[in-house]
Amino acid sequence: MPEELLSSCYLEVSREDLAANARTVTEYVGVPVIGVVKCDGYGVSSTEAARAWISAGVTTLAVSDPAEALVLRRAGLTQDILVLAPAADPELVEALINEGIILTVSGPESARLYALQGEGRLVRVHVAVDTGMGRFGTRWTDLEELLEIYRTPGLSFEGIFSHFAASFERGKQRTMEQLERFLSLTSALEQQGVRVGTRHIANSCAALRFPETRLDAVRSGSALVGRLLASIPVQLRRVGVFKASVVDRRTLRKGDATGYGSVCAMKRNTEVAVVAIGRYNGFGLVKWPERLRSLDLLRAVKQAVVLWRNPPVVHYQGRALRVVGRVGTQYTLVETGGTGIAPGDVVTTDADVFFPNAHHRYI
C-alpha cells in the first residue's frame, strides 16, 4: 500500500490547481516562464509541480539545490533544468554535467571548475550577477571580473540573471534600482561583444506586479502554490489543504489540564477530539526571525498576537473546531462542539505548505 495512504495527516494537492496557476502566470506575463520547483516544489513535490507546469506550457525548470535537479532527471523529466546556485563539489558538478543540467556561474572560480570537470565537453551555464541580494554572483560593478568569466573556454553561456530582494514590498524603489543595475551591466557586456543570452531577473512577485522586469524570461515558483507575500493583479488558486484523522475522542472534566506544562485547565466538562496534526506539519506555527532586525521582530510579534487572538482551527462538516490548550507537535486537541465527530473522521485545515513534514495525496 502506498505510504501516503497510511498517513494520518497529509497534504491534499490538486494537480489541476497547480496547472491552472501555471497557465494564469504564463498567459499574464507574456514571456517564457522558468518554473522554479525548489524546496520540493514549495512543499507540494518537485516532480508533481514540474509536471503540472510543463503541462501548462513551461519548458524550463529551475531548482536551488543541485540534488533537486538530479531528482527531476531520475523521475524522467527531460526538460532544461537550471540550478540557481553554484555547485562546488567536483563529483557533483560532473554528475550535473553528465545529465545536461544548466549550471550557475557565480564567479571565475566556479567557471574554471565547471570547465575542468567538463573535460572537453561544452558545459551549459547561466551567469549570476549580484545587484543587491548579496548572496550569489559577481557584483554588478565588476565588469572586468565578468569579462574574465566570459573568456573561460569550454562554457556555453546561455543566460544571465539576478534576483530581487524586495519585490514583495509595497514600494518598488529598491526593485527598480536593482533592475537598472542589471540592465546597465548587461548593456555594458554587450558593448564589449559578449552575447549574454537569456536575461532574467523577475521572480513571481516582480513578474506579476512590474511588467518592466520581465525582460526575456521570468522565474515563477511561489505563484505555483498561490501563496505570495504581496497583492497581485491575477487570481491564483491556493494549492493544498491539510487533512488529518481524528484518532481519539475523550471527555476532559472540569479542572483537568492538557498538554506539557499543564497550561490549560478546563473550566467545565469538555468533549474533545485528538487530531493527528501539529507544529511538525506547520499547523499553528509562528516563524521567529533568526536575527532580530527591529522590523522582523515587530512582524513576528504581530503574527504571535494575531495567532493568540485567532488561534488555529480545524474544520469538520462546515464547522470550525477550536484548539484546546497548546498545539501539539503531532497531535492536537480540539473541542468537538457537539458535532458527533468520532475516531476515523477527517478534518481539514490550512497549514504552512512550505513546511516539509507532510505526506501528500494528489487528486
C-alpha beads as a LAMMPS data file, in Angstrom:
LAMMPS data file: protein, C-alpha beads

363 atoms
362 bonds

1 atom types
1 bond types

-500.0 500.0 xlo xhi
-500.0 500.0 ylo yhi
-500.0 500.0 zlo zhi

Masses

1 110.0

Atoms # bond

1 1 1 0.000 0.000 0.000
2 1 1 1.412 3.456 -0.901
3 1 1 2.920 5.313 2.037
4 1 1 0.630 8.324 1.607
5 1 1 -2.438 6.122 2.121
6 1 1 -1.138 5.097 5.545
7 1 1 -0.559 8.571 6.974
8 1 1 -2.990 10.094 9.465
9 1 1 -2.086 13.583 8.228
10 1 1 -1.443 14.580 4.637
11 1 1 -1.474 17.496 2.243
12 1 1 -4.055 17.013 -0.488
13 1 1 -2.928 18.699 -3.701
14 1 1 -4.959 19.231 -6.834
15 1 1 -2.929 18.741 -9.996
16 1 1 -5.463 20.878 -11.845
17 1 1 -4.908 23.762 -9.421
18 1 1 -1.163 23.527 -9.994
19 1 1 -1.610 23.585 -13.755
20 1 1 -4.199 26.377 -13.581
21 1 1 -1.786 28.621 -11.695
22 1 1 0.895 27.928 -14.295
23 1 1 -1.474 28.813 -17.146
24 1 1 -2.515 32.007 -15.407
25 1 1 1.077 33.135 -14.910
26 1 1 2.304 32.239 -18.396
27 1 1 -0.649 33.924 -20.095
28 1 1 -0.323 37.070 -17.975
29 1 1 3.407 37.733 -18.250
30 1 1 3.657 37.103 -21.993
31 1 1 7.281 35.865 -21.908
32 1 1 8.782 32.413 -21.299
33 1 1 8.385 31.226 -17.710
34 1 1 11.123 29.340 -15.912
35 1 1 9.242 27.127 -13.474
36 1 1 11.029 27.122 -10.111
37 1 1 10.385 23.895 -8.228
38 1 1 12.901 24.358 -5.424
39 1 1 12.284 23.147 -1.852
40 1 1 10.458 20.093 -3.172
41 1 1 8.135 22.222 -5.265
42 1 1 7.498 24.632 -2.376
43 1 1 6.268 21.712 -0.324
44 1 1 3.942 20.078 -2.862
45 1 1 6.530 17.739 -4.526
46 1 1 9.030 18.913 -7.103
47 1 1 8.137 16.232 -9.637
48 1 1 4.380 16.814 -9.366
49 1 1 4.873 20.578 -9.573
50 1 1 7.197 20.233 -12.557
51 1 1 4.807 18.008 -14.470
52 1 1 1.912 20.389 -13.787
53 1 1 3.877 23.393 -15.027
54 1 1 5.090 21.531 -18.099
55 1 1 1.517 20.561 -18.958
56 1 1 0.704 24.285 -18.924
57 1 1 3.493 25.279 -21.309
58 1 1 6.592 25.742 -19.169
59 1 1 9.673 24.419 -20.974
60 1 1 12.472 25.221 -18.495
61 1 1 12.652 24.257 -14.824
62 1 1 14.840 25.654 -12.052
63 1 1 15.948 24.450 -8.635
64 1 1 18.211 25.832 -5.926
65 1 1 19.817 22.624 -4.639
66 1 1 21.829 20.693 -7.265
67 1 1 20.497 17.404 -5.892
68 1 1 16.978 18.538 -6.783
69 1 1 17.976 18.670 -10.447
70 1 1 19.158 15.066 -10.326
71 1 1 15.875 14.023 -8.673
72 1 1 13.945 15.541 -11.572
73 1 1 16.140 13.803 -14.140
74 1 1 15.760 10.458 -12.427
75 1 1 11.997 10.971 -12.416
76 1 1 12.166 11.047 -16.213
77 1 1 11.902 14.793 -16.787
78 1 1 13.952 15.698 -19.867
79 1 1 13.311 19.459 -19.957
80 1 1 16.063 22.029 -19.464
81 1 1 16.843 22.385 -15.754
82 1 1 18.762 25.346 -14.321
83 1 1 20.435 25.163 -10.909
84 1 1 20.145 28.680 -9.467
85 1 1 23.097 28.284 -7.078
86 1 1 26.718 27.424 -7.813
87 1 1 27.977 23.896 -7.218
88 1 1 31.404 23.451 -5.620
89 1 1 31.879 19.699 -5.231
90 1 1 33.722 18.315 -8.313
91 1 1 31.930 14.957 -8.208
92 1 1 28.546 16.667 -8.025
93 1 1 29.469 19.041 -10.848
94 1 1 30.439 16.096 -13.035
95 1 1 27.112 14.364 -12.309
96 1 1 25.196 17.518 -13.243
97 1 1 27.149 17.943 -16.466
98 1 1 26.511 14.303 -17.361
99 1 1 22.768 14.934 -17.015
100 1 1 22.874 18.065 -19.178
101 1 1 21.913 20.340 -16.268
102 1 1 22.475 24.083 -16.749
103 1 1 24.863 25.365 -14.070
104 1 1 25.139 28.787 -12.430
105 1 1 28.462 30.611 -12.625
106 1 1 28.896 32.789 -9.546
107 1 1 32.462 33.914 -10.291
108 1 1 35.683 33.000 -12.122
109 1 1 36.410 30.153 -9.705
110 1 1 33.167 28.313 -10.420
111 1 1 33.641 28.958 -14.149
112 1 1 37.064 27.284 -14.058
113 1 1 35.742 24.341 -12.031
114 1 1 32.927 23.680 -14.496
115 1 1 35.283 23.872 -17.456
116 1 1 37.703 21.476 -15.774
117 1 1 35.002 18.937 -14.925
118 1 1 33.577 19.227 -18.422
119 1 1 36.685 17.503 -19.786
120 1 1 36.364 18.974 -23.245
121 1 1 32.573 18.982 -23.341
122 1 1 30.713 22.275 -23.728
123 1 1 29.139 22.986 -20.314
124 1 1 25.862 24.915 -20.345
125 1 1 25.776 27.821 -17.885
126 1 1 23.942 30.965 -16.801
127 1 1 25.906 33.765 -15.148
128 1 1 24.683 35.109 -11.795
129 1 1 25.016 38.836 -11.069
130 1 1 24.642 40.323 -7.597
131 1 1 22.606 43.522 -7.906
132 1 1 21.667 43.832 -4.257
133 1 1 20.624 40.440 -2.889
134 1 1 24.154 39.803 -1.627
135 1 1 24.005 36.030 -1.955
136 1 1 25.376 34.728 -5.259
137 1 1 27.002 36.227 -8.301
138 1 1 29.599 38.741 -9.376
139 1 1 28.866 42.306 -8.241
140 1 1 27.225 44.363 -10.950
141 1 1 30.086 46.887 -10.884
142 1 1 32.820 44.275 -11.529
143 1 1 32.791 44.336 -15.315
144 1 1 36.354 43.055 -15.648
145 1 1 35.614 40.024 -13.490
146 1 1 32.577 39.240 -15.613
147 1 1 34.613 39.578 -18.801
148 1 1 37.102 37.114 -17.299
149 1 1 34.231 34.678 -16.764
150 1 1 33.093 35.027 -20.368
151 1 1 36.623 34.330 -21.599
152 1 1 36.616 30.907 -19.883
153 1 1 36.850 28.218 -22.570
154 1 1 34.587 25.191 -22.516
155 1 1 31.442 27.006 -21.338
156 1 1 28.273 27.709 -23.303
157 1 1 26.867 30.979 -21.938
158 1 1 23.103 30.674 -22.402
159 1 1 21.784 33.256 -19.945
160 1 1 22.450 35.846 -17.275
161 1 1 20.343 36.561 -14.201
162 1 1 19.987 38.317 -10.884
163 1 1 17.463 38.180 -8.065
164 1 1 15.239 40.817 -6.463
165 1 1 15.481 41.263 -2.715
166 1 1 12.277 43.245 -2.082
167 1 1 9.800 42.721 -4.925
168 1 1 7.119 41.773 -2.381
169 1 1 7.271 45.118 -0.571
170 1 1 4.660 47.802 -1.076
171 1 1 7.075 50.215 -2.739
172 1 1 9.111 49.500 -5.852
173 1 1 12.153 51.744 -5.421
174 1 1 14.617 49.009 -4.448
175 1 1 13.321 46.698 -7.149
176 1 1 13.712 49.353 -9.841
177 1 1 17.216 50.155 -8.566
178 1 1 18.239 46.518 -8.941
179 1 1 16.650 46.336 -12.385
180 1 1 18.587 49.401 -13.548
181 1 1 21.848 47.919 -12.259
182 1 1 21.176 44.680 -14.113
183 1 1 20.232 46.352 -17.392
184 1 1 23.232 48.681 -17.210
185 1 1 25.552 45.741 -16.660
186 1 1 24.132 43.583 -19.462
187 1 1 24.318 46.564 -21.823
188 1 1 27.983 47.110 -20.913
189 1 1 28.739 43.447 -21.574
190 1 1 27.040 43.559 -24.958
191 1 1 29.064 46.644 -25.845
192 1 1 32.155 44.530 -25.174
193 1 1 30.927 41.973 -27.696
194 1 1 29.517 39.500 -25.146
195 1 1 26.378 37.561 -26.039
196 1 1 24.666 37.305 -22.680
197 1 1 21.799 35.075 -23.803
198 1 1 18.501 34.998 -21.919
199 1 1 18.191 37.807 -19.362
200 1 1 16.019 37.025 -16.339
201 1 1 15.682 38.780 -13.000
202 1 1 11.954 38.744 -12.136
203 1 1 10.658 36.334 -9.521
204 1 1 6.945 35.638 -9.038
205 1 1 6.057 38.904 -7.299
206 1 1 8.050 41.087 -9.680
207 1 1 6.817 39.290 -12.778
208 1 1 3.179 39.766 -11.807
209 1 1 3.475 43.298 -10.369
210 1 1 6.078 45.081 -12.501
211 1 1 5.884 44.497 -16.286
212 1 1 9.233 46.230 -16.907
213 1 1 11.065 43.471 -15.012
214 1 1 10.031 40.623 -17.327
215 1 1 12.852 41.010 -19.900
216 1 1 13.481 37.762 -21.845
217 1 1 12.019 35.370 -19.253
218 1 1 10.739 35.280 -15.684
219 1 1 11.184 32.812 -12.863
220 1 1 8.000 31.780 -11.104
221 1 1 7.817 29.460 -8.123
222 1 1 5.729 30.598 -5.160
223 1 1 2.950 31.528 -7.599
224 1 1 2.809 27.791 -8.275
225 1 1 1.082 27.209 -4.969
226 1 1 -0.775 30.523 -4.966
227 1 1 0.849 31.765 -1.767
228 1 1 2.556 35.100 -2.459
229 1 1 3.541 37.773 0.033
230 1 1 2.099 40.660 -1.983
231 1 1 -1.146 41.649 -3.666
232 1 1 -1.096 40.693 -7.334
233 1 1 -3.343 41.557 -10.289
234 1 1 -4.330 37.972 -11.127
235 1 1 -6.328 35.323 -9.314
236 1 1 -4.309 32.282 -8.303
237 1 1 -5.581 29.153 -6.616
238 1 1 -4.330 28.477 -3.100
239 1 1 -2.975 24.989 -3.586
240 1 1 -3.086 22.350 -0.897
241 1 1 -5.355 21.596 2.019
242 1 1 -4.254 19.584 5.031
243 1 1 -6.436 16.649 6.001
244 1 1 -5.965 14.919 9.330
245 1 1 -7.631 11.964 11.009
246 1 1 -9.359 12.039 14.346
247 1 1 -7.626 9.299 16.318
248 1 1 -9.398 9.542 19.655
249 1 1 -12.285 11.231 21.454
250 1 1 -12.495 11.871 25.175
251 1 1 -14.100 13.962 27.896
252 1 1 -11.950 16.354 29.898
253 1 1 -13.558 17.087 33.242
254 1 1 -13.666 20.419 34.988
255 1 1 -10.226 21.064 36.481
256 1 1 -8.385 18.649 34.181
257 1 1 -5.272 20.048 32.479
258 1 1 -3.922 19.387 28.998
259 1 1 -0.509 19.225 27.385
260 1 1 3.041 19.843 28.526
261 1 1 3.206 22.296 31.405
262 1 1 -0.495 21.755 32.127
263 1 1 -1.076 25.326 30.988
264 1 1 -4.748 24.864 30.112
265 1 1 -7.196 23.789 32.836
266 1 1 -10.797 23.002 31.940
267 1 1 -13.384 25.393 33.376
268 1 1 -16.134 22.887 32.588
269 1 1 -16.558 19.349 31.338
270 1 1 -15.430 19.439 27.695
271 1 1 -15.748 16.935 24.859
272 1 1 -12.554 16.923 22.789
273 1 1 -11.151 15.055 19.808
274 1 1 -7.481 14.215 19.271
275 1 1 -6.450 15.194 15.737
276 1 1 -3.256 13.960 14.061
277 1 1 -1.768 17.340 13.167
278 1 1 0.594 19.739 14.909
279 1 1 3.539 22.088 14.633
280 1 1 5.539 19.350 12.902
281 1 1 3.144 19.786 9.973
282 1 1 3.200 23.600 10.052
283 1 1 -0.094 23.908 11.956
284 1 1 -0.178 26.899 14.310
285 1 1 3.486 27.600 13.649
286 1 1 4.972 31.016 14.457
287 1 1 8.128 31.801 12.467
288 1 1 10.565 33.771 14.573
289 1 1 13.424 35.524 12.793
290 1 1 16.890 34.148 13.360
291 1 1 18.498 37.569 13.575
292 1 1 16.284 40.173 15.120
293 1 1 16.156 43.200 12.890
294 1 1 13.615 45.505 14.503
295 1 1 11.113 45.267 11.646
296 1 1 11.371 41.468 11.549
297 1 1 10.840 41.306 15.302
298 1 1 7.755 43.513 15.097
299 1 1 6.324 41.332 12.331
300 1 1 6.924 38.171 14.360
301 1 1 5.316 39.702 17.450
302 1 1 2.340 40.797 15.352
303 1 1 1.987 37.275 13.985
304 1 1 2.087 35.841 17.508
305 1 1 -0.562 38.315 18.711
306 1 1 -2.822 37.519 15.750
307 1 1 -2.387 33.817 16.450
308 1 1 -3.228 34.372 20.127
309 1 1 -6.386 36.315 19.275
310 1 1 -7.387 33.977 16.461
311 1 1 -5.996 30.554 17.323
312 1 1 -5.825 27.925 14.588
313 1 1 -8.884 25.809 13.957
314 1 1 -9.791 22.662 12.089
315 1 1 -12.940 22.288 10.035
316 1 1 -15.434 19.482 10.169
317 1 1 -18.712 19.421 8.242
318 1 1 -18.575 23.185 7.740
319 1 1 -17.869 23.989 11.383
320 1 1 -14.688 25.430 12.871
321 1 1 -13.449 23.485 15.871
322 1 1 -11.145 25.461 18.172
323 1 1 -7.927 24.125 19.621
324 1 1 -7.995 23.214 23.301
325 1 1 -4.724 24.056 25.056
326 1 1 -1.478 24.171 23.114
327 1 1 -0.961 22.984 19.562
328 1 1 0.961 19.751 19.923
329 1 1 3.946 18.555 17.972
330 1 1 1.960 15.921 16.059
331 1 1 -1.350 15.618 17.936
332 1 1 -3.680 18.437 18.934
333 1 1 -6.903 18.546 20.947
334 1 1 -9.927 20.323 19.507
335 1 1 -13.325 20.924 21.068
336 1 1 -15.917 18.790 19.332
337 1 1 -18.654 21.403 19.661
338 1 1 -21.500 18.921 19.649
339 1 1 -20.645 17.677 16.174
340 1 1 -20.647 13.962 16.881
341 1 1 -17.150 13.721 15.415
342 1 1 -15.558 10.329 16.063
343 1 1 -12.270 8.450 15.537
344 1 1 -11.742 7.785 11.852
345 1 1 -13.371 11.045 10.762
346 1 1 -11.266 13.537 8.835
347 1 1 -10.869 17.269 9.468
348 1 1 -9.348 19.895 7.188
349 1 1 -7.212 22.905 7.941
350 1 1 -4.838 25.386 6.399
351 1 1 -1.188 24.985 7.378
352 1 1 2.170 26.049 6.031
353 1 1 2.735 24.040 2.836
354 1 1 6.360 25.161 2.824
355 1 1 6.897 23.096 5.972
356 1 1 8.478 19.858 4.749
357 1 1 6.952 17.371 7.191
358 1 1 3.877 16.257 5.336
359 1 1 2.780 13.281 3.293
360 1 1 0.986 14.045 0.051
361 1 1 -2.032 12.861 -1.854
362 1 1 -2.827 14.083 -5.357
363 1 1 -6.210 14.434 -6.953

Bonds

1 1 1 2
2 1 2 3
3 1 3 4
4 1 4 5
5 1 5 6
6 1 6 7
7 1 7 8
8 1 8 9
9 1 9 10
10 1 10 11
11 1 11 12
12 1 12 13
13 1 13 14
14 1 14 15
15 1 15 16
16 1 16 17
17 1 17 18
18 1 18 19
19 1 19 20
20 1 20 21
21 1 21 22
22 1 22 23
23 1 23 24
24 1 24 25
25 1 25 26
26 1 26 27
27 1 27 28
28 1 28 29
29 1 29 30
30 1 30 31
31 1 31 32
32 1 32 33
33 1 33 34
34 1 34 35
35 1 35 36
36 1 36 37
37 1 37 38
38 1 38 39
39 1 39 40
40 1 40 41
41 1 41 42
42 1 42 43
43 1 43 44
44 1 44 45
45 1 45 46
46 1 46 47
47 1 47 48
48 1 48 49
49 1 49 50
50 1 50 51
51 1 51 52
52 1 52 53
53 1 53 54
54 1 54 55
55 1 55 56
56 1 56 57
57 1 57 58
58 1 58 59
59 1 59 60
60 1 60 61
61 1 61 62
62 1 62 63
63 1 63 64
64 1 64 65
65 1 65 66
66 1 66 67
67 1 67 68
68 1 68 69
69 1 69 70
70 1 70 71
71 1 71 72
72 1 72 73
73 1 73 74
74 1 74 75
75 1 75 76
76 1 76 77
77 1 77 78
78 1 78 79
79 1 79 80
80 1 80 81
81 1 81 82
82 1 82 83
83 1 83 84
84 1 84 85
85 1 85 86
86 1 86 87
87 1 87 88
88 1 88 89
89 1 89 90
90 1 90 91
91 1 91 92
92 1 92 93
93 1 93 94
94 1 94 95
95 1 95 96
96 1 96 97
97 1 97 98
98 1 98 99
99 1 99 100
100 1 100 101
101 1 101 102
102 1 102 103
103 1 103 104
104 1 104 105
105 1 105 106
106 1 106 107
107 1 107 108
108 1 108 109
109 1 109 110
110 1 110 111
111 1 111 112
112 1 112 113
113 1 113 114
114 1 114 115
115 1 115 116
116 1 116 117
117 1 117 118
118 1 118 119
119 1 119 120
120 1 120 121
121 1 121 122
122 1 122 123
123 1 123 124
124 1 124 125
125 1 125 126
126 1 126 127
127 1 127 128
128 1 128 129
129 1 129 130
130 1 130 131
131 1 131 132
132 1 132 133
133 1 133 134
134 1 134 135
135 1 135 136
136 1 136 137
137 1 137 138
138 1 138 139
139 1 139 140
140 1 140 141
141 1 141 142
142 1 142 143
143 1 143 144
144 1 144 145
145 1 145 146
146 1 146 147
147 1 147 148
148 1 148 149
149 1 149 150
150 1 150 151
151 1 151 152
152 1 152 153
153 1 153 154
154 1 154 155
155 1 155 156
156 1 156 157
157 1 157 158
158 1 158 159
159 1 159 160
160 1 160 161
161 1 161 162
162 1 162 163
163 1 163 164
164 1 164 165
165 1 165 166
166 1 166 167
167 1 167 168
168 1 168 169
169 1 169 170
170 1 170 171
171 1 171 172
172 1 172 173
173 1 173 174
174 1 174 175
175 1 175 176
176 1 176 177
177 1 177 178
178 1 178 179
179 1 179 180
180 1 180 181
181 1 181 182
182 1 182 183
183 1 183 184
184 1 184 185
185 1 185 186
186 1 186 187
187 1 187 188
188 1 188 189
189 1 189 190
190 1 190 191
191 1 191 192
192 1 192 193
193 1 193 194
194 1 194 195
195 1 195 196
196 1 196 197
197 1 197 198
198 1 198 199
199 1 199 200
200 1 200 201
201 1 201 202
202 1 202 203
203 1 203 204
204 1 204 205
205 1 205 206
206 1 206 207
207 1 207 208
208 1 208 209
209 1 209 210
210 1 210 211
211 1 211 212
212 1 212 213
213 1 213 214
214 1 214 215
215 1 215 216
216 1 216 217
217 1 217 218
218 1 218 219
219 1 219 220
220 1 220 221
221 1 221 222
222 1 222 223
223 1 223 224
224 1 224 225
225 1 225 226
226 1 226 227
227 1 227 228
228 1 228 229
229 1 229 230
230 1 230 231
231 1 231 232
232 1 232 233
233 1 233 234
234 1 234 235
235 1 235 236
236 1 236 237
237 1 237 238
238 1 238 239
239 1 239 240
240 1 240 241
241 1 241 242
242 1 242 243
243 1 243 244
244 1 244 245
245 1 245 246
246 1 246 247
247 1 247 248
248 1 248 249
249 1 249 250
250 1 250 251
251 1 251 252
252 1 252 253
253 1 253 254
254 1 254 255
255 1 255 256
256 1 256 257
257 1 257 258
258 1 258 259
259 1 259 260
260 1 260 261
261 1 261 262
262 1 262 263
263 1 263 264
264 1 264 265
265 1 265 266
266 1 266 267
267 1 267 268
268 1 268 269
269 1 269 270
270 1 270 271
271 1 271 272
272 1 272 273
273 1 273 274
274 1 274 275
275 1 275 276
276 1 276 277
277 1 277 278
278 1 278 279
279 1 279 280
280 1 280 281
281 1 281 282
282 1 282 283
283 1 283 284
284 1 284 285
285 1 285 286
286 1 286 287
287 1 287 288
288 1 288 289
289 1 289 290
290 1 290 291
291 1 291 292
292 1 292 293
293 1 293 294
294 1 294 295
295 1 295 296
296 1 296 297
297 1 297 298
298 1 298 299
299 1 299 300
300 1 300 301
301 1 301 302
302 1 302 303
303 1 303 304
304 1 304 305
305 1 305 306
306 1 306 307
307 1 307 308
308 1 308 309
309 1 309 310
310 1 310 311
311 1 311 312
312 1 312 313
313 1 313 314
314 1 314 315
315 1 315 316
316 1 316 317
317 1 317 318
318 1 318 319
319 1 319 320
320 1 320 321
321 1 321 322
322 1 322 323
323 1 323 324
324 1 324 325
325 1 325 326
326 1 326 327
327 1 327 328
328 1 328 329
329 1 329 330
330 1 330 331
331 1 331 332
332 1 332 333
333 1 333 334
334 1 334 335
335 1 335 336
336 1 336 337
337 1 337 338
338 1 338 339
339 1 339 340
340 1 340 341
341 1 341 342
342 1 342 343
343 1 343 344
344 1 344 345
345 1 345 346
346 1 346 347
347 1 347 348
348 1 348 349
349 1 349 350
350 1 350 351
351 1 351 352
352 1 352 353
353 1 353 354
354 1 354 355
355 1 355 356
356 1 356 357
357 1 357 358
358 1 358 359
359 1 359 360
360 1 360 361
361 1 361 362
362 1 362 363
